[in-house]
Amino acid sequence: ASETRRLSRLVDAMLKLSRLENNANELKTERTDVIYLLRSLVSSQHALFHEKGLHLRFINESGRDELMADIDADLIREAVVNLMSNAMRYTPEGGWVVVSVLSDRKHVSIAVSDTGIGIAKDDLSRIFGRFWRADASRAREAGGLGVGLAVTKQIVERHHGYISVESELGKGTTFTIHLPREHTADAASTTMEH
């Protein structure tokens, strides 16, 4: 049954990716407090991480109590959950997953760091491909990073942001989502061209 579940998850993710690529579902951006969004997201996932023997925490490094940005909250939540579930999958028991937020005047950065197995340098450029997965995961039942990262990257790019990754084998990985705080219509037309 778990194989079937995995396949249907994969199909869902593929459908979602093609919808995102075709811009079928318009971005519904609203002024959203990113700190509140992340804090509640992390607390909702807490029990799940705890069950797997992992520590999960949220760190607000923005120096403020609320941080407003024009985002599609559901999509950003999904992007962060994708990163969190990868972190969970690749982090051995007793490890840490930390979700943090930073900001400057124009951007918000959301980082998901883990103390997991890490990603080899050669693989870093390939991880956003649709079916990539870290070697160490082949032994795992979880089925790799799969489409999750491709979907996450699409979501972030639809927000005119970008995603970066730093990793060290055996030490851990940090994925950072960088988002503009203001969503402008003219930005949309310029990014369509390349």
N, C-alpha and C positions, 0 to 999 in steps of 0.2 A: 504493500500500500504506500510505503514511503516513496518508492520510485515513481508511482503515479502522481503523488502529491508534488514531487519535485518537477515532473514534467509539466503539470498544469501550472505550477509557479513560473516555469520557464516560458510557457506559451503566453501567460498573462504579461510577463515582463517584455516579451517580444512585441506583443500588440501595443503595449504602452509606449515602447520605444518608437515604433513606426508612427503612432499617433503624434508623439512629440516631434518627430522629424518632419512630419507633414503639417506641423502647426495646427493640427485639427482642433485641439482644445485650446482656445484662446487663454492667454495668461490673465488670471484674475488678480491683479495686484491691489493690495490695500495697505495703508499705513499699519504696520504691525510692530509690536514691541518684541524684538528678537530675543531679548533676555528672558522675558516671560515665556515665550514659545519654547526656548531650549530648556529652561528650568523645568517646565511642566513635562516636556518630552522625556528628559532624563529621569524625573521621578516616576513617570509611568513605566519606564523600562527597568527600574531598579531591581524589582523582584526577580525578573528573568535572568539578569546578569548574576545576581546573588546565587540563584539556583545552580548556575554553571561554575560557581566558585570564583567569580570575578568581582573586583571592586570597580564601581562605576561612580564617577562624580562629575559635577558641573562646576566650572570655574569661570567667574565673570572677571575678565581682565580689562574690561572697557573703561573702568573708572567711573561708571555711572550706573544709576539704578534702573533707567529704562533707555532703550536704544531703538528708535523708530526707523523703519526702513520700508520702502515700497516693495513688497514681495507677495507672491502667491503662497500663502502660509501652508496650504496643504501640500504643494509640491516641494517646498523647502523642507517641510517636516519629513516627507518621503525620502528626499535626498540624504538628510542627516541620518534617518533610520537605516538606509542602505549602508552608509559608512559605519554606523554602530554595529550592524549585524555582521559585516565583514570583520570588524575588529574583534567581535565576540568569537567568531569562528576561528580566527587565527591566533588567539591569545590563550596560552596554556593556563590551567587552573592556578589560582593565586595571583594572577596578573591584574593589571589595571587598564581601564579604559577611561579616558578623560575627555570630556567635551568642553571646549572653552570658546569664549567669544572675545574678540578684540575689535576696536574700531578707531578710525580717524574721521575727519570731517566728512569725507565722501564715501567711505567704504566700511562694510562690516565684514569681518573674517570669522568664520566658524571652523574651529579645528577639532578633529577627532583623532586622538592619539592612543596608541595601544603599546603594550609591552610584549607584543606577539612575535611571530617567527620572522617577520621582516620580508622584504622583497628584494631579490637580486638586482643589482644595478642594470644588467642587460634587459631585465624584464620591465623596468620602470616605464619605458616608452610604450610598452605594449599593453599595459594593464587596462586601458580604457577600451580595448577591442572587445567585441561582443562575447567571445567564448574563452577569454583568457582565464587561467587560474594558476595559482602558485603551486609548484611541484609538491610541496609538503601536503597540500590539501588532497592530493589524489587518494591518499590513504583514508581521508576523512569521508564520512557519509554525507557531509553537508553539500558537496557539489560546487565548490569553488566560488569565485567572485562572480562568474557568469555575467549575466546581463546587468546586474545591479549597478556596476560602475558606469557602464555606458549610459544607462538611464539617468544616473546622478549627474553625469557630465552634461547631458542634453538639458536637464532641468536648469543647471547653473548657467549654461550658455544662453538659454532662453531669457534669463534674467540679465543678460549682458555682463555676466560675471565669468570667472574662470576658476579652475580647480588645480591645486598644486599638491605634490606629494613628496615627502622625504622619508627615506627608509634605510634602516641598517639591518643586515641579516642578523638574526638572533637577538636583536635589541628591541626592534619595534618599528612602527610606521605611524606617520602623521599625515592625514589628508586635510587640506585646508580649502574651504570654499570661500572665495572672495566675491562679495556682492556690492554693487553700487547702492547707496542708500536712496537715491532718487531714481525713479523709473521714468525715462523720458521717451516719448513717442519717436522723436527723430533718431534716437540711438537705434531703434528697431530697424529703420530703413537702411541705415549705413551698414549694420552687421549682416543684412541679407545679401549684400553684394559679394562678399568673399566666400 
